[in-house]
Amino acid sequence: MIDLIEYNTERPHLIIPEYGRHIQKMVDQAVAEPDKEKRNKQAKSIIAVMGNLNPHLRDVPDFQHKLWDQLFIIADFKLDVESPYPMPSKEELSQRPEHLGYPQNFPKYRFYGNNIKRMIDVANGWEDGDMKDGLVLTIANHMKKCFLNWNKDTVEDDVIFQHLYELSDGKINLKDSNEGLSDAQNLLKVKKRFNTNNNSNNKKNYKGNRGRKRH
């Protein structure tokens, strides 16, 4: 009896441990099946069991495609069955992903965020005209709002224009323009109104619970 005991250290390595030892044995049995028709039936049965193990993913797009790919991976790409999807290759699985570029950071004006720089780059690529002027003015007003969120006091428009000039590499220059940005109170009015509404709702809820009995 002791000789029949199996230890995990002596068992074959699980390729996808999430599915457990039983799925691995079922796949190994399907790989060893000489009859192709039986092999196809076994593969479909294994796919059904794998799907039942992940019911929360059934609404995910390409869920069946993912299950078939995992089936071939568990079989070490040795399973010869008729799949509704092309079988992946070992080369694709072992291929290193492309380098993921990190977003650019501008620590000098970190309070503006990376999206401001992207918007400025887009504006630089537009032709001169009313649409570009409107976009540039919108960007400048958003920069002023971001600045006020970081510094609650106030900020002169010339400061925003100087920062915009630097972030655009000198391509957007509003320093000599007659354009004026929105007033600081108007830019922050929406945020204050939102906070006021939240506070009033909290007060109503608090008053509503004041006279209730607690058991």
Buried (B, 14 or more C-beta within 10 A) or exposed (E): EEEEEEEEEEEEEBEBEEBEEEBBEBBBEBBEBEEEEEBBBBBBEBBEEBBEEBEEEEEEEEEBEBBBBBBBBBBEEEBBBEBEEEBBEEEEEEEEEEEEEEEEEBEEBEEBBEEBBEBBBEBEEEEEEEEBBEBBBEBBBBBBBBBBEEEEEEBEBEEBBBBBBEBBEEEBEBEEEEEEBBEBEEBBEEEEEEEEEEEEEEEEEEEEEEEEEEE
